Amino acid sequence: MTTNPAFEMVVRRHGTAVLRMCTALLGPGSNAQDAWSETFFAALRAYPALAPGANLEAWLITIARRKAIDLLRANHPVPVAELPEPVAFPADLGQLELIESLASLSELQRKVIGYHYLLGFPYADIPAFLGGNPASLRRAAADGIKALRSQHQETEEES
């Protein structure tokens, strides 16, 4: 009979992937860190009942996605007397172009590309998050990457 590893090892092994997911959904900063903490707090409570041999990373990413959604729902605008100064992030022109290019993709393409390339999930595991089947998700990612390459080539030709 196999047992689950110590929870501390789970946090060490999967903490970075969970933080990437939270940051991808909430942006960098305290909201992503809060979602990360809430994810592991909820996971710690549920961990003893988790079936041995379960896919821990997929389980944690699912919890993280739900915690991020909860934070988005809870963060309603609050009226203030004065607007705070905008935070200036150093912008890399290539990153801005990539973000604009990603915005032109379908939601499914963005999600599959994020799960596969950002979080490192194999296509066989992604249907657990998005539904569908690995072949259709692989096709969506391939179409999205093709569109990104096409946009990048057009940008280079204009320069």
N, C-alpha and C positions, 0 to 999 in steps of 0.2 A: 504494500500500500504506500503510495507516494503522499507526501505532505507538502503543504505550501511553504515556501521559504519565509524566513523571518521578515516581518513587515519592514524593518529598517532596510533590508536588502532590496525590497520592492521599490522603496522610495529612491534609493541610490541608483538602481538600474533604470527606472522609468521616469524619474523626476524631470529630466530634461525634455523628454518627449511631451509630457503633460504640460510643462511650461510653454513649449512651442505651440501647442494646441491652444492654450489659453491666450497667448499673445497674438496668435493668428486671428482669433475671434474677437478679442477685446482691445488689441493694440498694446504697445509696450506701456508699462507703468503699474500703478498700484492695483487697478482692477484685475489685471492678469495675475498678479501675485496673490490677490485675495482669492481668485478662483482656484489657483493652484493649491492654496492652503485648504480651502473648503473641500476640494477634491480629495485630498489625502485624509482629511478629518472624516469625511463620509466613508472613504474606503477603509479606514482603520476600524470603524464601527462594523462594517459589513464583512470584513476580511475573514473572520473566523468561520463564517457560514459559506464561504466561497468553495466551490468544488475543487478538489486537488487536480492539478494539471490544467486548470482554466487558463485561457489566454489573458494574462495579467495586463499587458499593455492595451489590448483592445478594451478590456473592462475599465481600466483607468481613463482611457481617452473618452469613452462613453460618459463616464461620470463627469469628466472635465467639461465636455461639451454641454451637458445639462447644467452644470454650475455656472458656466459662462452665460448661458441663456437666462438663468435665474438672475444673475447680476445685471444683465442688459434690461430685463423687465423691471427690476427694482430701482434702477437709476433713472428716475424721472427728473426732468429739469426742475431746478429750484430757483425761484426768482431771487435776484440779488440787486442791490442798489447800483453797483458798478460792475462792469465786466472786467474780469481779470486780464492781465496782459497776456497776449498769445504766446505760447511756448514755441520757440524757434528750434526746430530740429535741423542739424546739418543735413542738407539734402544732396544726395548724389544724383546727378542728372540721369544716369543709367537706371537707378532704382525708380525714379519718378516715371520714366518711360515704361519700365516693366509694370509698375502699378497701373498705369493707364492702359497698357496692353491687356493686363489681366482683367480689368474692368470690362473690356469688350467681349470677353468669353462668356459662355453660358454659365449659370450657377453650377450645374453639374460638372462642367469641365474644370472650373476653378476648384471645386471641392475635391475631385478625383486627383487633380494635379497636386493639391495641397497634401492630401493624405499620402500619396505615393512619393512625391519628391521632397516635400517639406518634412513630413513625419516618418517617411521610410517604410510605410506599410506595403507589403506585397499586394498585388491586385486581388489575390484570392481572399484576403482579409477585409477588403474595403466594403463588400456588400453588407457586412454586419453593421456598418454605419449608414450607408446610403441606400441599401436595397439594390435590386438589379442582380446582375451576374458578372463575374470577372471579365468575360469577353466584352460585354457592352461597356463596362467601365474602362477597360483598356482602350477601346475604340474612342470613347469620349476624351480620354487623356491624349491619345495620339492626334485626334482632330484639334484639340486645344493647343498642343505643342506645335503642330503644323501652322496654325493660325498665328501663333506668337512668332515663329520663325519668319513667316511671310511678312508680318508687320515690321519685324526687325530689319529685314532685307530692304523693304520700302524706305525705311528711315535712313539706312546707310546710303541708298541710291540718291536720296534727296540731299544728303550732306555733301 
